[in-house]
Each structure stands twice: as C-alpha cells, then as structure tokens.
C-alpha cells in the first residue's frame, strides 16, 4: 500500500498527537503512533494508556490501511525534509519505506491490531463551549496542579458546570487557583470531574491554537474533547476533589494594590538570593511601602522597596516567590490586588476589576 502526501499534511496531525507519547514506555508499541487511512482521511493516534489524542488530515487517496510507526523517528524524518516536499510512504510486511526527493528511509512497524486504542464510552453528558471560555478556565488554573502527589486527586484539574457557570480549580496543597466563567446555557450542568495533569496540559496546548467551539463529552470514567479535527480522550481521576471553598477567603482585613510589573521585577531580583530549594521571601509591610527580603544558607541577602497603597498595621509574611510569580503571570491587569487577614493567613491575589479568577497562596516560615 502506498501514499503520496505533501509534508505539511503529514506533519501537522503528527505534531498534534506527539506530545502524549512518552520517551520511555513499558510497552514498545506505545512508542509508536497509530496510522489509519480511510475515505481520503489520514488519521494519527497517540496514547500513553491514560490520555489519547487523534488528529486527521484530508488527502487525495483511495487507499485503506492501518499500521503503527515509531513516532519520534518518523516525526524527526518529516521535520528534516524541505518545506512542501512530496513524501511517498510504502507499507509492506512490517516495513515502512519513506521516499522524498533523493532521500530514502526504512522503518520497522508493529501490527495495528496490537495498538491499545481507547474504547468509545457511553457518554452521559455533553456540552459545547466557546474556545475563549475554555482557554481562560484552563490557563488561569492549570499551573497550580500537583505533580505525582500521593493525594492523587490533586494531580489534575477539577472542572464542573453549575447554574450556567463553568468552574475550574487546581491546587498542589500549597496554593490554589480558581476560575469561574459564565456560559450562555444556564440549564446545562456537569458534575465534578478531575482531568489528569497531562490531559489538561495537552488540551491547553491544542485550544490555544484553535478558534471555534469545543465539544465536550463525559462518561463515568472518561472525558472526550473535540477540538476541530483533533480529539483528546482521557481517563478521569477517580476521587473527590477537596472542598476548597473554605480555603478561598470571603473576607480579609487588609489589602493593597500594587503595579504588577514592579512587583514581578522586584520579586525576580530579590529571589536570586533566596534559598534555591524553598524560594522563600519575606514581605514587610508598613505605611505606603513594602520591603521584599530574601536570604540563603550562604548568608547572602537581598532587599527591595516597593511603593503600595497600604495604611494598615506593620506586619511580616513569608511566601514562596515562585508561587507569587506564577500567579502574577496569569493576571491580566496592570495592577494586582493583594489581600490577607494576618501574618499566618493565606494571601489572595486577583485582578481588581475582574474577580472571576482568584489565586490563593499559603504562607511559609522564613
């Protein structure tokens, strides 16, 4: 069986699925990408058994075929060829021969029947959301997900739809990000689901370059996102996300506004001399000013003063500077509102003019 295809029509869907394929696999076939050709549509699928991504491309061919190809080698070969190059693929007895111009490559394939494709679930819930809403919901919270935490329900992003409001939450136990976004369909609801870390990251990568509505289907243990000609399937994390409502402060005693760029620049400079492991900095508040301090075991010290509109009591608080920076990076405003109750309470960061996204950071001892 043979296929003739332009490089870009081959490379585009291949790149969309490649991110889900791990370098090191327990099963050799998981290092391969599944290729199928049917009715003029070329489809690539990659999986790590927890997340599966499929992407299609239309080509002029009547061939029908299925195979699996070493993903990284095949991608590197396609990338190395000149733009708009014509590529000839020939499949025969477990071997793929690739020809383009004067270039020749031979790759060993594995049987398509052995590839662990996801079973299509019986989806109980379905909703269609604009790209802009889903992009905001994920981009404002995804950075707070835990990584390989023993509390497995923190290794993902919680999503639910209640009373016409899409809510996403992520936390690693030291910080929390919450985003609420109104949608047009107030009658539709989706019970709480926890999307695995890798699936959430891959979805954000896909929707960031997409313009249109995204179809979401949910089953008992899985979720499917249709992003144009790309489908992302993921197994949901089995568990209940912790009750985060008590973590988000409803009232605080003190608050001040600060220029975001000035705050980020000062944090960046001072944190150079913070402890490399814990990244701890101290914020000393006084009338109309804030001192940002850091030191490390080598007894290096850094201090910077920033002007703020604060008239409360003098106090000191310790925080992880990286956590503060991550929150500041996703706040879309020139000014940031910082709120707290006392030296032992969490710190709340938000856009003064848009309370739909909130970022909570727990204090640390310095």
C-alpha positions, 0 to 999 in steps of 0.5 A: 500500500502506498501514499503520496502526501505533501509534508505539511499534511503529514506533519501537522496531525503528527505534531498534534498527537506527539506530545502524549507519547512518552520517551520511555514506555513499558510497552514498545508499541506505545512508542509508536503512533497509530496510522489509519487511512480511510475515505481520503482521511489520514488519521494519527493516534497517540496514547500513553494508556491514560490520555489519547489524542487523534488528529486527521488530515484530508488527502487525495487517496483511495487507499485503506490501511492501518499500521503503527510507526515509531513516532519520534523517528518518523516525526524527526524524518518529516521535520528534516525534509524541505518545506512542501516536499512530496513524501511517498510512504510504502507499507509492506510486511512490517516495513515502512519505506519513506521516499522524498526527493533523493532521500530514502528511509526504512522503518520497522512497524508493529501490527495495528491490531496490537495498538491499545486504542481507547474504547468509545464510552457511553457518554452521559453528558455533553456540552459545547463551549466557546474556545475563549471560555475554555482557554481562560478556565484552563490557563488561569488554573492549570499551573497550580496542579500537583505533580505525582502527589500521593493525594492523587486527586490533586494531580489534575484539574477539577472542572464542573458546570453549575447554574450556567457557570463553568468552574475550574480549580487546581491546587498542589496543597500549597496554593490554589487557583480558581476560575469561574466563567459564565456560559450562555446555557444556564440549564446545562450542568456537569458534575465534578470531574478531575482531568489528569495533569497531562490531559489538561496540559495537552488540551491547553496546548491544542485550544490555544491554537484553535478558534471555534467551539469545543465539544465536550463529552463525559462518561463515568470514567472518561472525558472526550474533547473535540477540538476541530479535527483533533480529539483528546480522550482521557481517563478521569481521576477517580476521587473527590476533589477537596472542598476548597471553598473554605480555603478561598477567603470571603473576607480579609482585613487588609489589602493593597494594590500594587503595579504588577510589573514592579512587583514581578521585577522586584520579586525576580531580583530579590529571589536570586538570593533566596534559598534555591530549594524553598524560594522563600521571601519575606514581605514587610509591610508598613505605611505606603511601602513594602520591603521584599527580603530574601536570604540563603544558607550562604548568608547572602541577602537581598532587599527591595522597596516597593511603593503600595497603597497600604495604611494598615498595621506593620506586619511580616509574611513569608511566601514562596516567590515562585508561587507569587510569580506564577500567579502574577503571570496569569493576571491580566491587569496592570495592577494586582490586588493583594489581600490577607487577614494576618501574618499566618493567613493565606494571601489572595491575589486577583485582578481588581476589576475582574474577580472571576479568577482568584489565586490563593497562596499559603504562607511559609516560615522564613 
